[in-house]
Amino acid sequence: MGLPNNANGALTIDPATGVISGMYDAFGNQVFNVTVAAHPTGSRLSIAKSFVLSIRDDG
């Protein structure tokens, strides 16, 4: 799964810094399961980390 990207808005991750940014119009609390994977150039190894991203509308 990935960062939310639909009619409510979109979030992106900067591959150089790992910073998540963007605009998303949440309705109440919304939860997204996100997995970030890295594959170093020239390596057969990779790493992945999963986390829960919660977006809350404080209205």
N, CA, C and O of each residue as an XYZ file, in Angstrom:
236
protein
N       0.851     -1.173      0.000
C       0.000      0.000      0.000
C       0.895      1.234      0.000
O       2.108      1.148      0.194
N       0.283      2.348     -0.216
C       1.097      3.550     -0.277
C       0.417      4.751      0.338
O      -0.597      4.636      1.026
N       0.991      5.888      0.079
C       0.451      7.135      0.607
C      -0.860      7.464     -0.099
O      -1.042      7.113     -1.265
N      -1.782      8.140      0.604
C      -3.062      8.473     -0.019
C      -2.880      9.388     -1.228
O      -2.108     10.346     -1.206
N      -3.616      9.056     -2.275
C      -3.579      9.821     -3.518
C      -4.912      9.579     -4.222
O      -5.055      8.628     -4.990
N      -5.882     10.446     -3.952
C      -7.196     10.272     -4.554
C      -7.881     11.640     -4.652
O      -7.215     12.674     -4.608
N      -9.193     11.641     -4.784
C      -9.929     12.899     -4.950
C      -9.798     13.821     -3.738
O     -10.046     15.021     -3.852
N      -9.408     13.273     -2.566
C      -9.263     14.091     -1.363
C      -7.914     14.793     -1.294
O      -7.710     15.645     -0.429
N      -6.997     14.456     -2.183
C      -5.675     15.066     -2.184
C      -4.602     14.020     -2.365
O      -4.890     12.866     -2.683
N      -3.365     14.426     -2.163
C      -2.258     13.498     -2.372
C      -1.097     13.833     -1.438
O      -0.811     14.999     -1.163
N      -0.447     12.793     -0.968
C       0.782     12.926     -0.205
C       1.883     12.232     -0.983
O       1.645     11.209     -1.626
N       3.074     12.778     -0.928
C       4.216     12.181     -1.616
C       5.380     12.078     -0.641
O       5.414     12.764      0.380
N       6.332     11.212     -0.971
C       7.544     11.092     -0.170
C       8.735     11.469     -1.033
O       8.881     10.973     -2.151
N       9.579     12.338     -0.519
C      10.788     12.753     -1.228
C      11.815     11.639     -1.081
O      12.234     11.350      0.040
N      12.237     11.002     -2.172
C      13.169      9.872     -2.070
C      14.545     10.264     -1.524
O      15.264      9.412     -1.003
N      14.912     11.522     -1.635
C      16.222     11.959     -1.152
C      16.228     12.223      0.351
O      17.233     12.000      1.026
N      15.080     12.707      0.876
C      15.044     13.098      2.289
C      14.119     12.242      3.147
O      14.276     12.184      4.367
N      13.154     11.577      2.509
C      12.167     10.804      3.256
C      11.039     11.641      3.817
O      10.200     11.126      4.557
N      10.998     12.926      3.482
C       9.963     13.820      3.990
C       8.648     13.555      3.258
O       8.597     13.528      2.028
N       7.585     13.360      4.044
C       6.239     13.193      3.493
C       5.574     14.561      3.492
O       5.568     15.254      4.509
N       5.010     14.955      2.342
C       4.370     16.270      2.248
C       3.190     16.206      1.291
O       3.013     15.226      0.567
N       2.394     17.252      1.298
C       1.252     17.355      0.409
C       0.029     17.828      1.163
O       0.112     18.209      2.331
N      -1.101     17.802      0.490
C      -2.369     18.228      1.072
C      -3.351     17.073      0.967
O      -3.431     16.402     -0.062
N      -4.103     16.846      2.052
C      -5.120     15.795      2.049
C      -6.275     16.271      2.903
O      -6.067     16.683      4.045
N      -7.491     16.224      2.376
C      -8.683     16.665      3.093
C      -9.315     15.470      3.788
O     -10.107     14.742      3.188
N      -8.967     15.269      5.048
C      -9.471     14.133      5.817
C     -10.867     14.432      6.343
O     -11.189     15.575      6.667
N     -11.675     13.413      6.423
C     -13.004     13.504      7.015
C     -12.982     12.652      8.271
O     -13.007     11.424      8.193
N     -12.933     13.302      9.434
C     -12.783     12.558     10.680
C     -11.360     12.042     10.768
O     -10.417     12.753     10.422
N     -11.198     10.822     11.226
C      -9.885     10.176     11.262
C      -9.788      9.184     10.122
O     -10.710      8.398      9.905
N      -8.693      9.210      9.395
C      -8.458      8.242      8.344
C      -7.098      7.610      8.583
O      -6.137      8.294      8.934
N      -7.026      6.306      8.393
C      -5.807      5.549      8.653
C      -5.357      4.865      7.362
O      -6.167      4.283      6.640
N      -4.064      4.945      7.085
C      -3.484      4.336      5.887
C      -2.309      3.460      6.302
O      -1.454      3.893      7.075
N      -2.261      2.245      5.799
C      -1.105      1.372      5.998
C      -0.111      1.670      4.886
O      -0.443      1.566      3.705
N       1.105      2.040      5.260
C       2.122      2.460      4.294
C       3.353      1.579      4.444
O       3.786      1.296      5.561
N       3.913      1.150      3.330
C       5.179      0.425      3.334
C       6.170      1.181      2.467
O       5.893      1.481      1.306
N       7.312      1.482      3.033
C       8.388      2.165      2.310
C       9.496      1.143      2.089
O       9.934      0.483      3.031
N       9.947      1.012      0.848
C      11.009      0.066      0.516
C      12.170      0.794     -0.147
O      11.969      1.729     -0.923
N      13.377      0.359      0.163
C      14.579      0.939     -0.447
C      15.391     -0.177     -1.080
O      15.604     -1.230     -0.481
N      15.834      0.072     -2.293
C      16.660     -0.870     -3.049
C      17.923     -0.144     -3.509
O      17.891      0.539     -4.532
N      19.035     -0.273     -2.780
C      20.256      0.428     -3.159
C      20.743      0.018     -4.556
O      20.693     -1.156     -4.925
N      21.206      0.992     -5.308
C      21.740      0.734     -6.642
C      22.914     -0.235     -6.558
O      23.818     -0.060     -5.741
N      22.892     -1.250     -7.404
C      23.993     -2.210     -7.463
C      23.949     -3.282     -6.387
O      24.888     -4.069     -6.270
N      22.894     -3.332     -5.609
C      22.791     -4.314     -4.529
C      21.603     -5.233     -4.763
O      20.581     -4.825     -5.314
N      21.756     -6.478     -4.333
C      20.630     -7.400     -4.396
C      19.785     -7.310     -3.128
O      18.719     -7.920     -3.048
N      20.247     -6.565     -2.156
C      19.555     -6.436     -0.886
C      18.575     -5.276     -0.918
O      18.738     -4.331     -1.690
N      17.571     -5.354     -0.083
C      16.627     -4.250      0.062
C      16.125     -4.252      1.498
O      16.343     -5.203      2.248
N      15.457     -3.183      1.862
C      14.880     -3.056      3.191
C      13.496     -2.447      3.031
O      13.265     -1.626      2.143
N      12.589     -2.853      3.891
C      11.231     -2.309      3.861
C      10.771     -2.059      5.289
O      11.121     -2.799      6.208
N       9.989     -1.016      5.457
C       9.430     -0.665      6.764
C       7.967     -0.306      6.576
O       7.627      0.517      5.727
N       7.110     -0.919      7.361
C       5.683     -0.621      7.308
C       5.292      0.213      8.517
O       5.825      0.027      9.611
N       4.358      1.134      8.312
C       3.867      1.946      9.421
C       2.433      2.369      9.122
O       1.955      2.243      7.994
N       1.766      2.867     10.138
C       0.399      3.363     10.002
C       0.450      4.883     10.005
O       1.012      5.494     10.914
N      -0.140      5.487      8.984
C      -0.239      6.939      8.880
C      -1.676      7.322      9.205
O      -2.603      6.868      8.535
N      -1.867      8.139     10.206
C      -3.193      8.572     10.616
C      -3.344     10.061     10.302
O      -2.504     10.876     10.683
N      -4.415     10.396      9.610
C      -4.704     11.784      9.263
C      -5.998     12.177      9.952
O      -7.017     11.501      9.811
N      -5.953     13.272     10.697
C      -7.109     13.693     11.478
C      -7.574     15.073     11.049
O      -6.763     15.974     10.833
N      -8.878     15.231     10.929
C      -9.476     16.529     10.621
C      -9.801     17.222     11.929
O     -10.732     16.821     12.628
N      -9.043     18.262     12.269
C      -9.283     18.999     13.504
C     -10.300     20.124     13.307
O     -10.624     20.867     14.233
N     -10.798     20.224     12.057
C     -11.845     21.160     11.703
C     -11.711     22.499     12.242
O     -12.559     23.354     11.987
